[in-house]
Amino acid sequence: MRVPPAVKGQAREGEAALRSVHLLLLGIGQLRVDQVPDDVVNVVGENPQSDADLGSGEAGAGCLQHRLGEVLDEGPQLLVEVDDRLGRGTQDRVAEEADRLDGPARAPRVVDCSCGAQSRWRCPASISRKCLTSLANPRECDGAHPPMEVLMRPSAVRAVKWGTPALLLVPLLSLSGGSGQAGTAGNAVGAFQHLSSGVVAHYYLTHPQNAPEGVRPGYQAAAKALSNAKGARSTGSARTVGNLLRFNRDSFGLPQNEDSVSACWNRPDVVLGGTNDYRGLLNPKGNFTGWHLSTNGGKSLANEGLLPTVGVFGKQVPSGGDPVNVATKDCLLYAGSLNYDPNDPFGNPSGVGVYRSTPARLTSCAGGDAPACWPVRRTVAQTNQKNHFLDKEWMTVGTSGKAGRVVWVTYSDFDLSGPNGFNGGSIKAVRCNESLSTCTKPILISGNEPDIQFSDVTIDSRGRTYISWSEIKGELAGTPQTFIHKLRVAAPGSTSFGPTRTVYRETKAIPFGGNLHADGFRIATYPKNAVKIVNNQPRVFVTWDACRIRVFDNICEDAQIKLTYSDDLGRSWSRPRVVSAGNENYFPTIAKDPNDKTVTMAYFTNRFDPVFHNRQDVELVTVDSTTAQVTKRTRVTPFSNEPEADPIFNDGRFIGDYIEVTVAQGRTYVHFNANYVSVPFLMQGERVPQQDNFLARLPS
């Protein structure tokens, strides 16, 4: 692929080509703990003012108006720093729509912020801030926008993303044990596609001397800057952005993603969220899984912190991300996490931890990674088997027959041996009592299937347990991938599961190693399930994302959200129905409200960016559980998000693998990430948009 002339295709002498996760920390200066100000965040909004200093005829003028013939989007969509508040371009509410595609709208004004012939599209900060007008695909590069002709060539933008070294293409580390030496590029490809990028980043940030030579200077600078900042405490504030709550107090500009959420049924104002919280890179113990609590229905943040260490084979091991949260009806709060040694994740044992607390304790505790916040915690699964790593856990809590209230946890046990760094895995499950004092041994769910992913677990109102997952055909063989969604069911009170049922063979899955045609973040088809009693029988719903068209077997066009159901415990299934409404749709999540006849779904959508299919929103749909028809469609986000607008993940490499919706007594909460708030990155430079977790409440 040809790199546009304005962009360096290779690093020069003394430079590192830093386009992968965590590598843009290069150039950070000394950062002292005592430099943390009281408040450093700005909320970004719409309707920026035009630049009064430069005219269109002047050299380097940043605002040259153009016309774009058939842009279907309209309204204020862009982000700009506006002194700690939103602009007045949109109302603080959500937009409810009928179940149809948007019709044509007026073409917006499109502005070229190329700033003349300056190298690499650099603009003075005063220009780049003020030139953020209604560009159909806002994309910042080194503080300014690339020329419009580059934005109009998706292949050129893709070349910028893929034309520089990335963690996906460099050695990871030896998968044969704890030597800490770099392995083969093949190992990096196989492992990175399946494991959290936090595992990789943790290793190189704690062992920068072992990073590949081409990116080593970046990791050494990042490790030094993060070391200087270690122990510092966030002093930012949780802000509202339109109808959304910024669900953290991050003042460092570090990302949060993989957003889980749950609310108490009897106290629906109590909402617990979880994230991969990259402030964990500053935590002396390496804890990485964030928790975030609201006690007033998402109006404000009551407290937050990081899940503390748990014992894995007798050694205290930090939390490592992949959060999941569950609140019981009477408001016991549970959190789940991966637990592994970030210094040597594959050479040392790994586990899955489960934590229990209460709203009162989480509200009054010190926050941070204080163990007192989560007084009950334990490892429910662990492995010290060579080249094995426990990953992608999920959890539910409910009453199951004579067993009473139980905690079910599912997870993937990955085998990271083999020439490509991935040799398959298996889905396993563990059941614990509600106090976490006793747990079963791991139960094999997926049988002898060699390549599996993405387990989900649900307990219905009558006590049955449902576990779904996907078997991937073709990945290990290097042929076009098919995802076979599967389900097993256990009777109330039982830990014995019935036969494996095939939900659907998805031949147009978003494959591992593939991508959406206009976004570069990691993604793969991810099924989720929910169970609703319909006509006095359990109806099992399964939803997933898949391509309408798959080009060259790895480029996904018009990704759709599909929904199917079974009324006979998985023996037969309805024909899948598409519930999304055009363009790209991904990361589906589903929840039920036992008091009505609906199920609720949410997902990311790019349909409000009809030209470029790049900017993202969150859409909520209400589905009639008896007909599986969409009855209501709501745009949750007040304006579209640019997923690349983050100083660490500015190549769009990682926005997490999931978001989540939950319902309690008519209230719906959606927890997701976006780049709506500007913060000086690690207290250096100007305020820039960065990735945060946001909580939406509907009705607001």
C-alpha positions as CSV (number, residue, x, y, z in Angstrom):
1,M,0.0,0.0,0.0
2,R,1.2,3.5,-0.8
3,V,1.7,5.9,2.1
4,P,0.5,9.5,1.4
5,P,3.4,11.8,0.9
6,A,2.5,14.0,3.9
7,V,3.1,11.0,6.2
8,K,6.3,9.3,7.2
9,G,6.2,5.7,6.0
10,Q,9.3,4.7,8.1
11,A,11.0,6.0,11.2
12,R,14.2,7.9,10.6
13,E,17.4,7.4,12.5
14,G,16.8,8.0,16.2
15,E,13.0,7.9,15.8
16,A,10.5,5.1,16.5
17,A,7.5,4.5,14.4
18,L,4.9,4.5,17.1
19,R,1.4,3.6,15.8
20,S,0.4,0.8,18.2
21,V,-1.2,0.7,21.5
22,H,0.7,2.4,24.3
23,L,3.5,3.5,22.0
24,L,2.5,7.1,21.6
25,L,3.8,7.7,25.1
26,L,7.1,8.6,23.5
27,G,8.3,12.1,24.2
28,I,6.6,12.5,27.6
29,G,8.8,14.6,29.8
30,Q,9.4,14.2,33.5
31,L,6.2,13.9,35.5
32,R,6.2,14.4,39.2
33,V,3.4,13.4,41.5
34,D,3.2,16.9,43.0
35,Q,2.3,18.3,39.5
36,V,-1.2,16.9,39.6
37,P,-3.6,19.8,39.5
38,D,-7.0,19.9,41.2
39,D,-9.0,19.8,37.9
40,V,-7.7,19.3,34.5
41,V,-10.6,18.0,32.4
42,N,-12.6,19.9,29.8
43,V,-15.8,18.6,28.4
44,V,-15.9,18.8,24.6
45,G,-18.9,19.8,22.6
46,E,-20.1,21.1,19.3
47,N,-20.4,24.4,17.4
48,P,-16.8,25.8,17.6
49,Q,-16.2,29.3,16.5
50,S,-14.5,30.0,13.2
51,D,-10.9,31.2,13.3
52,A,-10.8,35.0,13.3
53,D,-7.0,35.2,12.8
54,L,-6.5,33.6,9.4
55,G,-8.4,34.1,6.2
56,S,-8.9,31.7,3.4
57,G,-6.4,33.5,1.2
58,E,-3.6,33.4,3.7
59,A,-0.7,30.9,3.9
60,G,-1.5,28.1,6.3
61,A,-5.1,29.1,6.6
62,G,-6.9,26.4,8.4
63,C,-10.5,26.9,7.3
64,L,-11.2,26.6,3.6
65,Q,-14.8,25.8,2.9
66,H,-15.7,23.0,0.5
67,R,-18.9,21.4,-0.6
68,L,-19.6,17.6,-0.3
69,G,-22.3,16.6,-2.7
70,E,-24.2,13.8,-1.1
71,V,-23.5,13.9,2.7
72,L,-26.6,12.5,4.4
73,D,-25.6,13.4,8.0
74,E,-26.5,16.7,9.5
75,G,-26.4,18.6,12.7
76,P,-23.5,19.3,15.1
77,Q,-21.4,16.2,15.3
78,L,-17.9,17.4,16.2
79,L,-16.0,17.8,19.4
80,V,-14.2,20.9,20.5
81,E,-12.8,22.1,23.9
82,V,-15.2,24.7,25.4
83,D,-14.0,25.6,28.8
84,D,-15.5,22.9,31.0
85,R,-19.0,22.7,29.5
86,L,-20.8,21.6,26.4
87,G,-21.8,24.0,23.6
88,R,-25.5,24.6,23.1
89,G,-25.6,22.8,19.8
90,T,-27.7,19.8,21.0
91,Q,-30.3,19.3,23.7
92,D,-29.5,17.3,26.8
93,R,-31.7,14.4,25.9
94,V,-31.7,11.3,23.7
95,A,-33.4,11.2,20.3
96,E,-36.1,8.6,19.9
97,E,-36.9,7.4,16.4
98,A,-39.3,5.2,14.6
99,D,-38.0,1.8,13.4
100,R,-36.7,3.0,10.0
101,L,-33.6,4.3,8.3
102,D,-33.0,8.1,8.4
103,G,-34.0,9.9,5.2
104,P,-31.9,12.4,3.3
105,A,-30.9,15.5,5.1
106,R,-29.1,18.8,4.2
107,A,-25.4,18.5,3.4
108,P,-23.2,20.0,6.2
109,R,-20.4,22.5,5.7
110,V,-17.1,20.6,5.2
111,V,-13.9,22.3,6.2
112,D,-10.3,21.5,5.2
113,C,-8.0,22.0,8.2
114,S,-4.9,21.0,6.2
115,C,-3.0,24.1,7.4
116,G,-1.3,24.6,4.0
117,A,1.9,22.6,3.4
118,Q,3.0,22.2,7.0
119,S,4.7,18.9,7.6
120,R,2.6,16.0,8.7
121,W,-0.5,18.2,8.9
122,R,0.8,20.1,11.9
123,C,-1.2,23.1,12.9
124,P,-0.8,25.6,15.7
125,A,-2.9,24.5,18.6
126,S,-5.1,27.6,18.3
127,I,-6.0,26.7,14.7
128,S,-6.6,23.0,15.2
129,R,-9.0,23.7,18.0
130,K,-11.0,26.3,16.2
131,C,-11.1,24.5,12.8
132,L,-13.1,21.5,14.1
133,T,-16.3,22.3,12.3
134,S,-18.8,19.9,10.6
135,L,-16.3,17.8,8.8
136,A,-17.9,14.5,7.7
137,N,-15.1,12.4,9.1
138,P,-13.1,14.4,11.8
139,R,-9.7,12.8,12.3
140,E,-6.8,14.5,14.0
141,C,-3.1,13.8,13.1
142,D,-0.4,15.4,15.2
143,G,-2.8,18.0,16.5
144,A,-4.5,19.0,13.2
145,H,-6.6,17.5,10.4
146,P,-5.1,15.8,7.3
147,P,-5.9,17.3,4.0
148,M,-9.5,16.7,2.7
149,E,-8.2,14.8,-0.3
150,V,-6.6,12.3,2.0
151,L,-9.7,11.9,4.1
152,M,-11.7,11.2,1.0
153,R,-9.4,8.2,0.1
154,P,-10.1,5.4,2.7
155,S,-7.3,3.4,1.2
156,A,-4.8,6.1,2.0
157,V,-6.1,6.4,5.6
158,R,-5.8,2.6,5.9
159,A,-2.2,2.9,4.6
160,V,-1.4,5.3,7.3
161,K,-2.7,2.9,9.9
162,W,-1.1,-0.2,8.6
163,G,2.1,1.2,7.1
164,T,3.9,1.5,10.4
165,P,5.1,-1.1,12.9
166,A,2.4,-2.2,15.4
167,L,2.4,-4.6,18.3
168,L,0.4,-7.0,16.0
169,L,3.5,-7.4,13.8
170,V,6.4,-7.4,16.3
171,P,7.6,-10.1,18.7
172,L,5.6,-10.5,21.8
173,L,7.6,-12.6,24.2
174,S,8.6,-16.2,24.6
175,L,5.6,-18.3,25.1
176,S,7.7,-21.1,26.4
177,G,8.0,-19.8,29.9
178,G,9.3,-16.9,32.0
179,S,12.5,-16.1,30.1
180,G,11.3,-12.7,29.2
181,Q,12.9,-12.9,25.7
182,A,11.2,-11.9,22.5
183,G,9.7,-14.8,20.5
184,T,8.6,-14.9,16.9
185,A,6.4,-12.5,15.0
186,G,4.0,-15.4,14.4
187,N,3.5,-15.8,18.2
188,A,2.6,-12.1,18.4
189,V,0.0,-12.4,15.7
190,G,-1.6,-15.5,17.2
191,A,-1.7,-14.3,20.8
192,F,-2.6,-10.6,20.2
193,Q,-5.7,-11.5,18.2
194,H,-7.1,-13.4,21.2
195,L,-5.7,-11.8,24.3
196,S,-6.2,-8.3,25.8
197,S,-3.8,-5.7,24.6
198,G,-3.3,-4.8,28.3
199,V,-1.3,-8.1,28.7
200,V,1.1,-7.1,26.0
201,A,1.4,-3.5,27.1
202,H,2.0,-4.5,30.7
203,Y,4.9,-6.7,29.8
204,Y,6.8,-4.2,27.6
205,L,6.1,-1.3,30.1
206,T,7.7,-3.3,32.9
207,H,10.5,-4.8,30.7
208,P,11.1,-2.1,28.1
209,Q,14.6,-3.5,27.5
210,N,13.0,-6.6,26.0
211,A,10.8,-4.7,23.6
212,P,11.7,-5.1,19.9
213,E,14.5,-2.7,18.8
214,G,12.3,-0.6,16.5
215,V,9.9,0.4,19.3
216,R,12.1,0.1,22.3
217,P,12.8,3.9,22.7
218,G,9.1,4.5,22.9
219,Y,8.6,1.9,25.7
220,Q,11.6,3.1,27.6
221,A,10.3,6.7,27.5
222,A,6.8,5.5,28.5
223,A,8.1,3.4,31.3
224,K,10.1,6.3,32.7
225,A,7.1,8.7,32.5
226,L,4.7,6.2,34.1
227,S,7.3,5.4,36.8
228,N,7.5,9.1,37.7
229,A,3.7,9.3,37.9
230,K,3.2,6.1,39.9
231,G,1.3,6.5,43.0
232,A,-0.3,9.7,41.9
233,R,-4.1,9.9,42.5
234,S,-6.6,11.1,40.0
235,T,-8.1,14.4,41.0
236,G,-10.4,15.0,38.1
237,S,-14.2,15.1,38.3
238,A,-17.0,13.1,36.9
239,R,-18.7,15.4,34.4
240,T,-21.9,15.2,32.4
241,V,-21.8,15.3,28.6
242,G,-25.3,15.9,27.3
243,N,-27.3,13.1,28.8
244,L,-24.2,11.1,29.7
245,L,-22.2,10.8,33.0
246,R,-18.4,10.6,32.6
247,F,-18.2,7.7,35.0
248,N,-14.7,8.3,36.3
249,R,-12.4,11.0,37.8
250,D,-9.4,10.4,35.6
251,S,-7.1,13.4,35.4
252,F,-4.3,11.6,33.6
253,G,-6.0,11.1,30.2
254,L,-5.5,7.3,30.3
255,P,-8.2,5.1,28.6
256,Q,-11.0,3.1,30.0
257,N,-12.8,0.4,27.9
258,E,-14.6,-2.9,28.0
259,D,-17.5,-1.5,30.0
260,S,-19.7,-3.7,32.2
261,V,-22.7,-2.6,34.2
262,S,-25.4,-3.8,36.6
263,A,-28.0,-2.2,38.8
264,C,-29.8,-3.5,41.9
265,W,-33.4,-4.5,41.2
266,N,-34.8,-3.4,44.6
267,R,-32.6,-0.2,44.6
268,P,-32.3,0.8,40.9
269,D,-30.4,4.0,41.8
270,V,-27.4,1.8,42.7
271,V,-25.3,1.2,39.6
272,L,-22.0,-0.6,39.5
273,G,-19.7,-0.4,36.4
274,G,-16.4,-2.0,35.5
275,T,-13.7,-1.2,33.0
276,N,-10.2,-1.9,31.8
277,D,-8.8,1.1,33.6
278,Y,-5.4,2.1,32.2
279,R,-4.8,4.2,35.3
280,G,-3.7,0.8,36.6
281,L,-0.4,1.4,34.7
282,L,0.3,3.9,37.6
283,N,-0.8,1.5,40.3
284,P,2.2,0.2,42.3
285,K,0.7,-3.3,42.6
286,G,-0.3,-3.4,38.9
287,N,-4.1,-3.6,39.5
288,F,-5.9,-2.9,36.3
289,T,-9.6,-3.6,36.6
290,G,-11.6,-0.5,37.4
291,W,-14.9,-0.3,39.4
292,H,-17.2,2.7,39.3
293,L,-20.3,3.3,41.6
294,S,-23.3,5.6,41.4
295,T,-25.9,5.6,44.2
296,N,-28.2,8.2,42.6
297,G,-29.2,6.6,39.4
298,G,-26.2,7.7,37.3
299,K,-26.4,11.4,38.1
300,S,-23.0,11.4,39.8
301,L,-20.1,9.1,40.7
302,A,-20.1,8.1,44.3
303,N,-16.7,6.3,44.4
304,E,-14.4,4.4,42.2
305,G,-11.2,2.3,42.4
306,L,-9.3,-0.8,41.2
307,L,-10.1,-4.3,42.1
308,P,-7.3,-5.5,44.5
309,T,-5.1,-8.6,44.3
310,V,-6.3,-12.1,44.9
311,G,-4.3,-15.3,45.7
312,V,-3.3,-17.5,42.7
313,F,-1.5,-20.6,43.9
314,G,-0.6,-18.9,47.1
315,K,0.7,-15.6,45.6
316,Q,-1.1,-12.3,45.5
317,V,-1.7,-11.4,41.9
318,P,-3.2,-8.1,40.6
319,S,-6.4,-7.7,38.7
320,G,-5.8,-7.6,35.0
321,G,-9.0,-6.4,33.2
322,D,-11.9,-8.0,31.4
323,P,-14.4,-6.7,33.9
324,V,-17.9,-8.1,34.6
325,N,-20.3,-6.8,37.2
326,V,-23.5,-8.3,38.7
327,A,-25.9,-6.8,41.3
328,T,-28.4,-9.0,43.0
329,K,-32.0,-8.0,43.7
330,D,-31.2,-7.2,47.3
331,C,-28.0,-5.3,46.2
332,L,-25.1,-7.6,46.9
333,L,-22.5,-6.4,44.4
334,Y,-20.2,-8.8,42.6
335,A,-17.2,-8.1,40.3
336,G,-15.2,-10.4,38.1
337,S,-11.7,-10.0,36.7
338,L,-8.7,-11.7,35.1
339,N,-5.8,-12.0,37.5
340,Y,-2.2,-12.5,36.3
341,D,1.3,-11.2,36.7
342,P,1.7,-8.3,34.3
343,N,5.5,-8.8,34.4
344,D,5.3,-12.3,33.0
345,P,1.7,-13.2,32.1
346,F,2.4,-16.5,30.4
347,G,5.4,-17.7,32.4
348,N,3.5,-17.4,35.7
349,P,0.1,-18.7,36.8
350,S,-3.1,-16.9,35.8
351,G,-6.6,-17.0,37.3
352,V,-10.1,-15.6,37.4
353,G,-11.1,-13.6,40.5
354,V,-14.5,-12.9,41.9
355,Y,-15.2,-10.1,44.4
356,R,-18.2,-9.3,46.6
357,S,-19.2,-6.1,48.4
358,T,-22.1,-3.8,49.3
359,P,-23.1,-0.2,48.2
360,A,-22.5,1.1,51.7
361,R,-19.0,-0.3,51.9
362,L,-18.0,0.8,48.4
363,T,-19.4,4.3,49.1
364,S,-17.5,4.7,52.4
365,C,-14.2,2.9,51.6
366,A,-11.0,4.7,50.5
367,G,-11.4,3.7,46.9
368,G,-8.2,3.1,44.9
369,D,-7.2,-0.6,45.3
370,A,-8.0,-0.6,49.0
371,P,-8.7,-4.3,50.0
372,A,-11.4,-3.0,52.4
373,C,-13.6,-2.0,49.5
374,W,-14.0,-5.7,48.5
375,P,-13.6,-7.7,51.7
376,V,-14.8,-11.0,50.1
377,R,-12.7,-12.1,47.2
378,R,-11.2,-15.2,45.9
379,T,-9.8,-17.0,42.8
380,V,-12.5,-19.3,41.4
381,A,-10.3,-20.7,38.6
382,Q,-6.5,-20.8,38.2
383,T,-3.9,-22.5,36.0
384,N,-0.2,-23.1,36.2
385,Q,-0.1,-25.2,33.1
386,K,2.7,-24.3,30.7
387,N,1.5,-22.0,27.9
388,H,-2.0,-21.7,29.2
389,F,-3.8,-18.5,30.0
390,L,-7.3,-17.9,31.5
391,D,-9.2,-15.2,29.7
392,K,-12.5,-13.6,28.8
393,E,-14.6,-14.6,31.9
394,W,-18.3,-13.8,32.3
395,M,-20.5,-14.1,35.4
396,T,-24.1,-14.2,36.6
397,V,-25.7,-14.5,40.0
398,G,-29.2,-16.0,40.6
399,T,-31.3,-18.6,42.4
400,S,-31.0,-22.1,41.0
401,G,-33.3,-24.7,42.5
402,K,-32.2,-26.4,45.7
403,A,-28.7,-24.9,45.3
404,G,-30.1,-21.5,46.3
405,R,-28.4,-18.4,45.2
406,V,-25.3,-19.2,43.2
407,V,-22.5,-17.5,41.3
408,W,-21.7,-19.0,37.8
409,V,-18.5,-18.0,36.1
410,T,-17.5,-19.0,32.6
411,Y,-14.1,-18.4,31.0
412,S,-11.7,-19.5,28.2
413,D,-8.7,-21.6,28.9
414,F,-6.3,-20.7,26.0
415,D,-3.4,-22.9,24.8
416,L,-0.8,-20.4,23.6
417,S,1.6,-23.0,22.3
418,G,2.1,-23.9,18.6
419,P,3.8,-22.2,15.7
420,N,1.4,-19.2,15.6
421,G,1.2,-18.6,19.3
422,F,-2.3,-20.0,19.5
423,N,-3.3,-23.6,19.6
424,G,-7.0,-23.3,20.5
425,G,-8.7,-23.5,23.9
426,S,-11.8,-24.6,25.8
427,I,-14.8,-23.1,27.5
428,K,-15.0,-23.9,31.2
429,A,-17.4,-23.0,34.0
430,V,-17.3,-22.8,37.8
431,R,-20.3,-22.5,40.2
432,C,-19.8,-21.0,43.7
433,N,-22.2,-20.3,46.5
434,E,-23.2,-16.7,47.1
435,S,-20.7,-16.2,49.9
436,L,-17.9,-17.5,47.6
437,S,-16.8,-19.8,50.4
438,T,-17.1,-22.9,48.2
439,C,-16.8,-23.4,44.4
440,T,-16.9,-26.5,42.1
441,K,-13.9,-27.6,40.2
442,P,-13.8,-26.3,36.6
443,I,-16.5,-28.0,34.4
444,L,-15.6,-28.5,30.7
445,I,-18.4,-27.0,28.6
446,S,-17.1,-26.9,25.0
447,G,-15.9,-30.6,24.7
448,N,-13.2,-31.3,22.2
449,E,-13.8,-28.3,20.0
450,P,-10.3,-27.0,19.2
451,D,-11.0,-23.3,18.7
452,I,-13.5,-21.5,20.9
453,Q,-14.3,-18.0,22.1
454,F,-16.7,-15.7,24.0
455,S,-18.7,-17.5,26.6
456,D,-21.8,-16.0,28.2
457,V,-23.8,-17.3,31.1
458,T,-27.4,-16.6,32.3
459,I,-29.7,-18.0,35.0
460,D,-33.4,-17.7,34.2
461,S,-36.2,-16.9,36.7
462,R,-36.9,-20.6,37.1
463,G,-33.3,-21.6,38.0
464,R,-32.0,-23.0,34.7
465,T,-28.4,-22.1,33.7
466,Y,-27.6,-21.3,30.1
467,I,-24.1,-21.1,28.6
468,S,-23.4,-19.9,25.1
469,W,-20.2,-19.6,23.2
470,S,-18.7,-19.8,19.6
471,E,-16.7,-22.4,17.9
472,I,-14.5,-20.9,15.2
473,K,-13.9,-23.0,12.1
474,G,-11.1,-22.0,9.7
475,E,-9.0,-19.8,11.9
476,L,-6.4,-22.5,12.8
477,A,-6.4,-23.9,9.3
478,G,-6.0,-20.4,7.7
479,T,-9.3,-20.8,5.7
480,P,-12.4,-18.5,5.7
481,Q,-13.8,-18.4,9.2
482,T,-17.2,-19.6,10.2
483,F,-18.5,-19.0,13.8
484,I,-20.8,-21.7,15.1
485,H,-22.8,-20.3,18.0
486,K,-23.6,-23.0,20.6
487,L,-25.6,-23.4,23.8
488,R,-25.9,-25.9,26.7
489,V,-28.5,-25.8,29.5
490,A,-28.4,-27.2,33.0
491,A,-31.5,-27.9,35.1
492,P,-32.3,-25.9,38.2
493,G,-29.8,-26.6,40.9
494,S,-27.7,-28.8,38.7
495,T,-24.0,-28.6,37.5
496,S,-24.6,-31.1,34.8
497,F,-25.3,-29.6,31.4
498,G,-27.4,-31.1,28.6
499,P,-26.2,-31.8,25.0
500,T,-24.6,-29.1,22.9
501,R,-27.1,-27.3,20.7
502,T,-26.2,-25.4,17.6
503,V,-27.7,-21.9,17.6
504,Y,-26.5,-20.8,14.2
505,R,-23.6,-21.2,11.7
506,E,-22.5,-17.7,10.9
507,T,-20.6,-17.8,7.6
508,K,-20.2,-14.1,7.5
509,A,-18.8,-13.6,10.9
510,I,-16.5,-10.7,11.6
511,P,-13.3,-12.9,11.7
512,F,-10.3,-12.8,13.9
513,G,-7.7,-10.8,12.2
514,G,-10.4,-8.9,10.2
515,N,-11.8,-5.5,10.6
516,L,-14.7,-3.2,9.7
517,H,-14.0,-1.5,6.4
518,A,-13.8,2.0,7.9
519,D,-12.5,1.4,11.4
520,G,-9.2,-0.1,12.5
521,F,-10.0,-1.3,16.0
522,R,-9.9,-5.0,17.0
523,I,-13.2,-6.7,16.6
524,A,-14.7,-10.2,16.1
525,T,-18.2,-11.6,16.2
526,Y,-19.3,-11.8,19.8
527,P,-22.6,-13.6,20.8
528,K,-24.6,-12.7,24.0
529,N,-27.7,-14.3,25.4
530,A,-30.7,-13.5,27.6
531,V,-33.7,-15.6,28.7
532,K,-37.3,-14.3,29.1
533,I,-40.4,-16.3,30.1
534,V,-42.8,-16.0,27.2
535,N,-46.2,-17.8,27.1
536,N,-45.1,-19.6,30.4
537,Q,-42.0,-21.0,28.7
538,P,-38.4,-19.9,28.7
539,R,-37.4,-18.2,25.5
540,V,-33.6,-18.0,25.0
541,F,-32.5,-15.1,22.9
542,V,-29.0,-15.0,21.3
543,T,-27.7,-11.9,19.6
544,W,-24.4,-11.3,17.7
545,D,-22.8,-9.1,15.1
546,A,-21.9,-10.3,11.6
547,C,-21.1,-8.9,8.1
548,R,-23.7,-8.4,5.4
549,I,-20.8,-8.5,3.0
550,R,-17.3,-9.9,3.7
551,V,-14.6,-8.8,1.2
552,F,-11.6,-11.0,0.8
553,D,-12.9,-12.9,3.8
554,N,-11.6,-10.3,6.3
555,I,-13.0,-6.9,5.5
556,C,-16.5,-6.5,7.0
557,E,-19.0,-4.3,5.2
558,D,-22.4,-3.3,6.7
559,A,-22.0,-5.2,9.9
560,Q,-25.5,-6.2,11.3
561,I,-26.9,-7.0,14.7
562,K,-28.8,-10.3,14.5
563,L,-31.2,-11.9,16.9
564,T,-32.6,-15.4,17.1
565,Y,-34.6,-17.3,19.8
566,S,-35.5,-20.8,20.9
567,D,-38.6,-22.0,22.8
568,D,-37.4,-25.5,23.4
569,L,-34.1,-25.0,25.3
570,G,-32.0,-24.8,22.1
571,R,-33.3,-27.7,20.1
572,S,-34.7,-25.4,17.4
573,W,-34.2,-21.8,16.6
574,S,-36.0,-19.0,14.8
575,R,-34.6,-17.6,11.6
576,P,-32.2,-14.8,12.6
577,R,-33.7,-11.3,12.4
578,V,-31.6,-8.2,11.7
579,V,-32.5,-5.6,14.4
580,S,-30.0,-2.9,13.4
581,A,-30.8,-0.2,10.8
582,G,-28.0,0.1,8.3
583,N,-24.3,0.9,8.0
584,E,-21.9,-0.6,10.6
585,N,-23.3,-2.1,13.9
586,Y,-21.2,-4.0,16.4
587,F,-20.7,-5.0,20.1
588,P,-24.3,-6.1,20.8
589,T,-25.5,-6.5,24.4
590,I,-28.9,-7.7,25.6
591,A,-30.9,-7.6,28.8
592,K,-34.4,-8.4,30.0
593,D,-36.9,-6.6,32.2
594,P,-39.0,-9.3,34.0
595,N,-41.9,-6.8,34.6
596,D,-42.8,-6.3,30.9
597,K,-42.9,-8.1,27.6
598,T,-39.7,-6.7,26.1
599,V,-36.0,-7.3,25.9
600,T,-33.5,-4.4,25.5
601,M,-30.5,-4.3,23.3
602,A,-27.7,-1.8,22.7
603,Y,-24.7,-1.7,20.4
604,F,-22.3,0.7,18.7
605,T,-23.5,2.0,15.3
606,N,-21.9,4.1,12.6
607,R,-25.1,4.8,10.7
608,F,-25.1,8.4,11.8
609,D,-21.9,8.8,9.7
610,P,-23.4,7.7,6.4
611,V,-20.5,8.9,4.2
612,F,-17.5,7.4,6.0
613,H,-19.0,4.8,8.3
614,N,-16.3,5.7,10.9
615,R,-17.7,7.8,13.7
616,Q,-19.7,5.9,16.2
617,D,-22.8,6.3,18.4
618,V,-24.7,4.0,20.8
619,E,-28.2,2.9,19.7
620,L,-30.7,1.3,22.0
621,V,-33.6,-0.9,20.7
622,T,-36.6,-2.3,22.5
623,V,-37.7,-5.7,21.2
624,D,-41.1,-7.2,21.7
625,S,-40.3,-10.6,23.3
626,T,-43.3,-12.3,21.8
627,T,-42.8,-11.2,18.1
628,A,-39.0,-10.4,18.2
629,Q,-39.9,-7.1,16.4
630,V,-38.2,-3.8,17.2
631,T,-40.8,-1.5,18.7
632,K,-38.5,1.5,19.6
633,R,-35.2,2.8,18.5
634,T,-33.2,5.4,20.5
635,R,-30.0,7.2,19.8
636,V,-28.3,7.2,23.2
637,T,-25.3,9.4,22.4
638,P,-25.9,13.2,22.1
639,F,-23.4,13.4,19.2
640,S,-21.1,11.1,17.3
641,N,-17.7,9.9,18.7
642,E,-14.5,9.7,16.8
643,P,-12.9,6.5,18.0
644,E,-9.4,7.5,16.9
645,A,-9.3,10.6,19.0
646,D,-7.3,9.3,21.9
647,P,-3.5,9.9,22.5
648,I,-2.8,6.2,23.1
649,F,-5.3,4.5,20.8
650,N,-5.2,7.2,18.1
651,D,-4.9,4.6,15.4
652,G,-8.2,3.1,16.6
653,R,-6.5,-0.1,17.7
654,F,-8.5,-0.9,20.8
655,I,-11.8,0.3,22.1
656,G,-12.4,-2.9,24.1
657,D,-14.3,-6.0,23.1
658,Y,-17.7,-5.2,24.6
659,I,-20.1,-2.7,26.1
660,E,-23.1,-3.6,28.3
661,V,-26.8,-2.7,28.9
662,T,-28.8,-3.5,32.1
663,V,-32.4,-2.9,33.1
664,A,-33.9,-2.4,36.6
665,Q,-37.6,-1.4,37.3
666,G,-38.0,0.4,34.0
667,R,-34.6,2.1,34.1
668,T,-32.1,1.2,31.4
669,Y,-28.4,1.9,31.9
670,V,-25.8,1.6,29.1
671,H,-22.1,1.7,29.9
672,F,-19.7,2.4,27.0
673,N,-16.6,4.3,26.1
674,A,-16.1,7.5,24.0
675,N,-13.7,10.4,23.6
676,Y,-15.9,13.3,24.6
677,V,-13.7,14.8,27.3
678,S,-10.4,16.6,26.9
679,V,-7.6,16.1,29.4
680,P,-3.8,16.9,29.2
681,F,-2.3,13.5,28.5
682,L,-0.3,12.5,31.6
683,M,-0.4,16.2,32.6
684,Q,1.6,17.2,29.6
685,G,0.6,19.5,26.8
686,E,-2.8,20.8,26.0
687,R,-6.2,19.2,26.8
688,V,-7.0,16.6,24.1
689,P,-9.9,14.2,23.6
690,Q,-9.2,10.9,25.2
691,Q,-11.1,7.6,25.9
692,D,-13.4,7.5,28.9
693,N,-16.2,5.3,30.2
694,F,-19.7,6.9,30.1
695,L,-22.9,5.9,31.8
696,A,-26.3,6.6,30.1
697,R,-29.6,6.4,31.9
698,L,-32.9,6.0,30.0
699,P,-35.3,7.5,30.6
700,S,-33.0,10.3,31.7
